[in-house]
Amino acid sequence: MACDPSILALLPHRPPFLWVDRIVSREPDHLVAEKDIPMDLDLFQGHFPGQPLMPGVLLCEAVFQAGALLLSFAEPTSNQALPVLTRIHNARFKRQVIPGDTIRLDVRITDREGSAWFLKGKVEVGGQKAVSVEFACTLVSGRGAK
């Protein structure tokens, strides 16, 4: 299944580095999204050939992108702001994700301090936790800023 076009309007990420296909539900401080992991993803050719695994760093990235989506709803007036990751804490990897899996991304805002947003997220596959991570980010003005 292809990415929901509304996600493209909310995130600066684009394929092949877009790790959210659809939003399942959202509340002011909570978002659930999904991503179908393609069987033919190029990176599987080199990441454990013969027994391909989705890299943990990309599972975290999927959570971070879901967090960016949540922030786009929490701060709708900053639609030109770029969500920038500033902290990763307590990343835990519990289960493997393989080609063909659908991951469920669950992210929640836990706090806000000035321009810093603090979030907690997890990845689940088949109802089982695969990854949990806490992270922070800020919204930086201007998508073209260096």
N, C-alpha and C positions, 0 to 999 in steps of 0.2 A: 504494500500500500504506500502511496506517495505521501509526502508531507502536506498537511493542511495549509493552504495558502495564507491563512490568517497568521500563522506562525512566522512566515517570511516577512510579514508586515511588522512584526513585533521584535524580531531578533536580527542582529547584524550578521549572524552566521549563515553560511550557504553550503550546499553540498559541494564537496564530499565531507565537509566538517560540520554538518548539521545533525545532531543526535536526538532530536525530538520530532516525532511524526504527527502526534495529535494530543490535544488536551482532553482529558477525560472528565475532570471536574476542577472547579476552583472556588475558593472563598477568599475573603480579603487577605488572610495571612497563610493560605494553604493552597497548593496546586498539585494535581495528579496528572501525569502525562504518560505517553507510551512511545516506544520506539521498537520497530520490528528490525531485528538484526539480520541483514541479508546473508543468504548462504554463499553468495559469490563476492563478498567484500574482499577487495584486493589484499588487504592487510593479512587475511587468513593464510595467504600463500607463504608468508614468512613467520607468522606468530604460531609456533608449535605445528609445523607442517605434519599432516597426517592425523593430528588431534587438535584442530584449531580452537583457540580460546580468545574471547574478547578481552583485550588488554584492560587491566584495572584502571589505568589512567584515563581511558576513554569512557569507561563507565562513570568515573567521577565527573568527567567533562559533560556527560549527559545530564547528571544531576545539576551541575553548574548552569547549564543552558536552561533547564527547567526553572531554576532559581531566577535567572534573568527574565524569563517569561513572567514569573510571579511578580517581580519588581516592576515590569512594564505595566501591570495592572495596578500595583500599589502606588505608583508614581506616574499616572497617565499624562501629566503635563510635561514630563521629561522624555517625550518620545524620540527626541534627537540625542539623548544621552546614551553613552556606551557603557554597559555594565562591565566593570573591570574587577577581576578576582584579586583580593588582597590577602587572604589567609585561608589555609587549609589546616584542619585540626581533626585528630581522632579518626582518620580514615581506617576502616576495618573491611577486610575482604573475607567473605564467609562462604561463597558458593561460586562455582564457575558459570560463566555465560558462554554459550556456544552458538555457532551459526544456526539460524532458524528460530532462536528464542525471541520472544517478545518481552522486553523489559518494561516494568512499571516504575516510573520515577515519582517519588513522593517527596515534596519539599515544603518546608514551613519556615516562615519568618519567626525568629525567636526574640529579636531585639533590634532596636535602631538607636544609634548614638551619633547625632550630627548627620554627616553624609555617609556614615558607615551602616551597612545593613548586615545583620548576623542571621544566618540560616542553618537549618539542619535538614539533611536529605538522606534518602535511601533508594536503593535499586532493589526491586524484587523480580523474581522469575517464578512463575507458577505458584505464587503465594509465599515463596520462601525468600528470605532476605539474602541478597548477594553482596551488597555494599552498604555501609553507612558512613556518613561523613558530615562534619560540621565545617562551615566556611563563612567567609565574610567577603563583601564586595562594596564598591562605591559606584555611583553613576557619574561618569566624566562627560562634561559638555562637549558636543561636537563629535560627530563620527569621524571626521577627518583629522582630529587632533593628534599630534605626535608627542 
